[in-house]
Amino acid sequence: MIGEDRPQVEDEAPLYGWARRSLYGDGGRAGGAARAAVRPVGWAWSRLAGRRLRRRRPSARLPAPALGVGNVTVGGGGKTSLVGWLLDEGLPEGARAAVLSRGTGRIGSGVRVLRPGDDVAAARVGDEPALLARAGAWVGVARDREKAAHAVAARQRPHVFILDDALQHRRVARALDLVVFTAEDLEAPARCLPAGPLRQGPGWRPALGTWVVVGEDPRARGFPEGTIGAAFHGWWDSLPGFIGGWRDAGTVELGGWWAGREVPFVQEDGIVAFAGVAKPESVERFARSTGLSPRRIVAFPDHHRYRAAEVRQLLKAHPGAALLTTEKDAVKLDPAWFGDRPIGVLRRRLRLEEPARMRDLVREAIGWPR
């Protein structure tokens, strides 16, 4: 929780920001009243989601085994970071992978295939697919992941597909589900939308699954009644689990980031951070862990598509301040918009405490020979 020594969060979309905080148990008296009013809808959502998940049988099989990555809450939960970890460290040696994504926030529809290193407009494919392709991944983008998989396979034959944000989308068969939780998730109200952040209740769990908690081991904690950590206690012992954290990959200048050059961002004070992510407070916490101290956080809606006029307004509102943002935002920003104003890009990477055990689990799931 942000204390007195924490910077103020300034919502560019105040109603969106209030709704986000309300889902996670904040939002003041109005947030509490709103959650109480829609609690019956949340109960209905939970029952319907559970029934759908139990009854849905996969009808689509891809040209290679699939790993599903997702979470039980709305908003940022480390899903794409876990996808990145799998691509960098989690697959058997020699295994070729491709990511399948819906491309949340993109303009248009249809199937798009991104090759490793493609520099494509994030507005046309989604910020996360654009980031993954820049990092060296094959990515298929479509609402229909089966079509995306076949489009990728026509160009490159992967040994495994990774389904980004796919836990509740059960049409595609998968060899293993990896479910990500953050520390904030576990302390949030265990209620389904719109009364809380859950997409589903704890009653259904994947038959072949594992969980990853970014933070403290939930098996060693006690959670208050009514929180997600308490409601999902059955998952902690019945499924194999992993503990993760964030590591700093270095903060670099935006222009160098776009050019693929390591130009360190060395500003230490007078920093204003801005981000269009689900949990903007997490940006401030990570920045502090790297030695940077933003004095203010300007929060845009998740997956926000920036315009030059918005950046001009941001610069005008914070004259003389150095700016700081995330890679998810950087992929949608033109360095020319900022002139000579310093702007840094935070780069964080997921780390797992037992990476070899996760690699063994993935290898067994996809049937890769030892």
Secondary structure, 3 states (H helix, E strand, C coil): CCCCCCCEEEECCHHHHHHHHHHCCCCHHHHHHHHHHCHHHHHHHHHHHHHHHHHCCCCECCCCCEEEEECCECCCCCHHHHHHHHHHHHCCCCCCEEEEECCCCCCCCCCEEECCCCCCCHHHHCHHHHHHHHCCCEEEECCCHHHHHHHHHCCCCCCEEEEECCCCCCCECCCEEEEEEEHHHHHCECCECCCCCECCCCCCCCCCEEEEEECCCHHHCCCCCCEHHHHCHHHHHHCCEEEEEEEECCCEEHHHHHHCCCCECCCCCCEEEEECCCCHHHHHHHHHHCCCCEEEEEECCCCCCCCHHHHHHHHHHCCCCEEEEEHHHHCCCCHHHHCCCCEEEECEEEEECCHHHHHHHHHHHHCCCC
